[in-house]
């Protein structure tokens, strides 16, 4: 049985609900944010380029849920999902001046996977390190596959690899904060 299904189901429902809104008023926008549209710092990570993009993120969410038997405590998990869009948005704004707009959950998703792997590193060290290495390899590969925000036909638009890196960094930092609360392996 998958004891964490309620949290993943609720998150999937939020992503689907956001898909029903006009994405143009919710997307992350370099022009809109300084103009007072601060909600975009958060909502840009909940809207998508299209149905394929949403389905890929939902599949990634499912995989993230199934890869581990333990997940961070619900308050830490929810805190991550509130803070990561803001951290990624701030990073894009400050460090990626070439990005004019952004839609998608993939940055948060990369971070959620890193966060969960770090949370599990004491109890399932080899598996967590394997997942972290895979994520690092994937992100390094993306730098070459999608230079300068290259187009991905699967999502119907450009891949903003900076969001993946910023999300992973946010997940790493959040995971390190939860290590004190994570149980240790006992021999």
FENSUL-V891206 format. One record per residue. N is the residue number from 1. PHI is phi in radians with two decimals (none if undefined). PSI is psi in degrees with one decimal (none if undefined). NEAR is the number of other C-alpha atoms within 12 Angstrom. Layout:
N/PHI/PSI/NEAR + N/PHI/PSI/NEAR
//
This chain:
1/none/146.2/7 + 2/-1.77/94.9/16 + 3/-1.20/-13.0/15 + 4/-1.69/8.1/24 + 5/-1.03/-34.3/22 + 6/-1.07/-40.9/15 + 7/-1.21/-38.8/23 + 8/-1.26/-34.7/29 + 9/-1.15/-43.2/19 + 10/-1.10/-41.5/17 + 11/-1.15/-43.2/28 + 12/-1.07/-39.6/28 + 13/-1.11/-38.6/19 + 14/-1.11/-41.2/22 + 15/-1.13/-41.3/36 + 16/-1.17/-42.5/25 + 17/-1.07/-42.4/18 + 18/-1.12/-30.5/30 + 19/-1.11/-26.8/33 + 20/-1.37/-13.9/20 + 21/-1.49/156.4/20 + 22/-1.14/114.8/18 + 23/-1.08/-30.0/29 + 24/-1.11/-26.1/23 + 25/-1.58/-8.2/26 + 26/-1.96/-19.3/30 + 27/-1.06/155.0/35 + 28/-1.17/131.4/40 + 29/-2.43/120.0/33 + 30/-1.07/-33.7/28 + 31/-1.39/-38.7/20 + 32/-1.29/-37.5/22 + 33/-1.08/-50.2/26 + 34/-1.13/-19.8/15 + 35/-1.45/8.1/11 + 36/1.76/2.5/12 + 37/-1.57/64.4/19 + 38/-1.20/-21.2/23 + 39/-1.04/-25.9/22 + 40/-1.12/-24.8/34 + 41/-1.04/-31.2/36 + 42/-1.75/-49.2/31 + 43/-1.27/-22.1/40 + 44/-1.05/-19.6/44 + 45/-1.59/-3.2/45 + 46/-1.88/-10.1/46 + 47/-1.84/161.9/38 + 48/-2.32/168.0/40 + 49/-1.30/-24.1/37 + 50/3.07/-175.3/27 + 51/-1.10/-42.9/21 + 52/-1.02/-42.7/19 + 53/-1.07/-46.7/30 + 54/-1.05/-47.1/33 + 55/-1.10/-37.6/24 + 56/-1.13/-41.3/24 + 57/-1.19/-37.8/35 + 58/-1.13/-38.5/30 + 59/-1.13/-41.3/21 + 60/-1.09/-38.1/25 + 61/-1.13/-42.6/34 + 62/-1.08/-46.2/26 + 63/-1.06/-43.8/21 + 64/-1.02/-41.6/31 + 65/-1.16/-34.7/30 + 66/-1.54/-18.1/20 + 67/-1.21/-25.0/25 + 68/-2.18/146.2/30 + 69/-1.52/-17.5/22 + 70/-2.15/143.9/28 + 71/-2.25/157.9/38 + 72/-0.97/154.9/37 + 73/-0.96/147.4/22 + 74/-0.94/-44.3/19 + 75/-1.06/-39.7/13 + 76/-1.19/-39.5/26 + 77/-1.10/-47.5/31 + 78/-1.15/-41.6/22 + 79/-1.02/-42.7/23 + 80/-1.03/-45.5/36 + 81/-1.20/-19.5/36 + 82/-1.53/-42.6/24 + 83/-1.40/-33.0/26 + 84/-1.10/-42.6/44 + 85/-1.04/-37.6/45 + 86/-1.20/-40.4/31 + 87/-1.17/-44.8/33 + 88/-1.13/-44.0/45 + 89/-1.05/-44.4/45 + 90/-1.10/-42.2/29 + 91/-1.09/-43.7/27 + 92/-1.08/-42.6/34 + 93/-1.12/-42.5/29 + 94/-1.48/-36.5/16 + 95/-1.95/-4.8/17 + 96/-2.29/68.8/23 + 97/-1.10/-17.7/17 + 98/-1.34/-13.8/17 + 99/-1.54/116.9/26 + 100/-1.59/-34.4/22 + 101/-2.65/161.3/36 + 102/-2.68/141.0/44 + 103/-2.42/136.5/44 + 104/2.39/156.3/48 + 105/-1.71/-2.8/47 + 106/-1.09/-35.1/43 + 107/-1.10/-47.3/42 + 108/-1.10/-37.4/48 + 109/-1.16/-42.7/44 + 110/-1.03/-44.2/42 + 111/-1.14/-38.9/42 + 112/-1.10/-39.3/51 + 113/-1.17/-43.8/46 + 114/-1.13/-45.1/42 + 115/-0.96/-47.6/45 + 116/-1.19/-38.9/49 + 117/-1.12/-44.2/43 + 118/-1.14/-40.2/41 + 119/-1.03/-34.8/40 + 120/-1.60/1.5/37 + 121/-1.13/-27.9/33 + 122/-1.34/-33.3/25 + 123/-1.70/-25.6/24 + 124/-2.43/63.8/25 + 125/-1.01/-52.3/19 + 126/-1.07/-45.2/15 + 127/-1.12/-44.4/21 + 128/-1.10/-43.8/29 + 129/-1.14/-37.7/22 + 130/-1.07/-45.8/20 + 131/-1.11/-44.9/28 + 132/-1.08/-41.0/32 + 133/-1.14/-41.4/19 + 134/-1.07/-44.4/18 + 135/-1.09/-44.7/31 + 136/-1.06/-44.3/24 + 137/-1.08/-44.4/15 + 138/-1.04/-47.3/20 + 139/-1.19/-37.2/30 + 140/-1.12/-39.9/18 + 141/-1.13/-38.7/16 + 142/-1.06/-33.5/25 + 143/-1.02/-35.9/21 + 144/-1.54/-32.4/15 + 145/-1.27/-37.0/18 + 146/-2.18/60.2/21 + 147/-1.12/144.7/18 + 148/0.89/48.6/18 + 149/1.02/55.3/24 + 150/-1.19/158.9/20 + 151/-1.35/138.6/18 + 152/-2.11/113.4/19 + 153/-1.10/-22.2/14 + 154/-1.16/-34.2/17 + 155/-1.77/-10.2/24 + 156/1.36/29.5/19 + 157/-3.12/-165.1/21 + 158/-1.44/144.1/28 + 159/-1.57/123.4/35 + 160/-1.70/87.5/38 + 161/-1.10/-25.7/35 + 162/-1.04/-34.2/37 + 163/-1.17/-35.1/44 + 164/-1.15/-44.7/41 + 165/-1.15/-43.4/37 + 166/-1.14/-38.8/35 + 167/-1.13/-44.0/43 + 168/-1.10/-41.0/39 + 169/-1.10/-42.8/33 + 170/-1.09/-42.6/38 + 171/-1.11/-38.8/41 + 172/-1.10/-48.1/32 + 173/-1.10/-45.2/25 + 174/-1.10/-42.1/35 + 175/-1.08/-40.3/37 + 176/-1.10/-35.8/24 + 177/-1.17/-29.2/21 + 178/-1.55/-7.0/29 + 179/-1.03/-33.9/24 + 180/-1.10/-33.5/16 + 181/-1.48/-17.7/19 + 182/-1.30/140.4/25 + 183/-1.19/152.1/18 + 184/-1.66/156.9/15 + 185/-1.31/130.6/11 + 186/-1.88/138.1/7 + 187/-1.59/none/4
//
